[in-house]
Amino acid sequence: MDTSIQKRLKRGVVVSRSGDKSIRVQINYLVKHPMYGKYIRRRTKLGVHDPKNVANIGDTVDIAQCKPISKSKSWRLVSVVEKGIVE
């Protein structure tokens, strides 16, 4: 797929393999409190389509937004950036 037409790219860590060709990716980010100015850690978990089943728990991955694949998956795996530690 041409990278110039991709809408959104994010990087996160795989937290679970929820089924065949599906993973859950956690993305951490900081939000500044509007009144006190303190930065607060937030996170979101996204359902991601992994067509080749290459990502494992603990891997750092790049994902891109795509058309909805199912009720909970509208992101797809672009690449595995770093392999996680296998226990």
C-alpha positions in Angstrom: 0.0 0.0 0.0 1.3 3.5 -0.8 2.4 5.2 2.4 1.2 8.6 1.1 -2.5 7.8 1.4 -2.3 6.2 4.9 -4.4 8.3 7.3 -2.9 7.7 10.8 0.2 5.8 12.0 0.8 4.8 15.7 3.4 2.8 17.6 2.5 0.6 20.5 3.1 -2.6 22.4 1.2 -5.9 21.8 -0.6 -6.8 25.0 -2.6 -9.8 23.9 -3.3 -12.2 21.0 -7.1 -12.2 21.0 -7.6 -14.7 18.2 -6.6 -15.7 14.8 -5.2 -12.7 12.9 -6.1 -10.3 15.8 -4.0 -8.6 18.4 -4.5 -5.9 21.0 -2.0 -3.0 21.0 -1.6 -0.6 23.9 -0.6 3.0 23.2 0.7 5.2 26.0 0.5 9.0 25.8 0.7 12.1 28.0 -2.1 14.6 28.6 -1.6 17.9 30.3 -4.2 18.7 33.1 -6.0 21.8 32.0 -6.0 23.5 35.5 -2.9 22.2 37.2 -0.6 21.7 34.3 0.6 18.3 35.5 1.1 15.7 32.8 -1.0 12.6 33.3 -0.2 9.2 31.7 -3.0 7.8 29.7 -3.4 4.6 27.6 -5.7 3.2 25.0 -6.0 -0.3 23.7 -6.8 -0.9 20.0 -7.9 -4.0 18.1 -5.5 -4.6 15.2 -5.7 -6.9 12.2 -2.5 -9.1 11.8 -3.1 -11.0 8.6 0.1 -13.1 8.8 0.1 -13.7 12.6 3.7 -12.3 12.9 3.3 -10.2 16.1 3.6 -11.7 19.6 3.0 -10.4 23.1 5.6 -7.8 24.1 6.5 -6.8 20.5 6.7 -3.1 19.6 4.6 -2.6 16.4 3.6 0.1 13.9 -0.1 0.2 13.0 -2.1 2.2 10.5 -5.8 3.1 10.5 -7.9 1.4 7.8 -11.5 0.7 7.0 -13.4 -1.3 9.7 -12.5 -5.0 9.4 -14.9 -6.0 12.2 -16.8 -4.4 15.1 -13.7 -3.8 17.1 -10.9 -3.7 14.5 -10.2 -0.7 12.3 -6.4 -0.7 12.5 -3.9 -3.0 10.7 -0.4 -4.1 11.4 2.3 -2.3 9.3 5.5 -3.7 10.7 7.1 -5.2 13.8 9.7 -2.7 15.0 11.2 -4.6 17.9 10.7 -8.1 19.2 9.7 -8.5 22.8 11.4 -10.7 25.4 10.0 -14.3 25.2 9.5 -15.9 28.6 
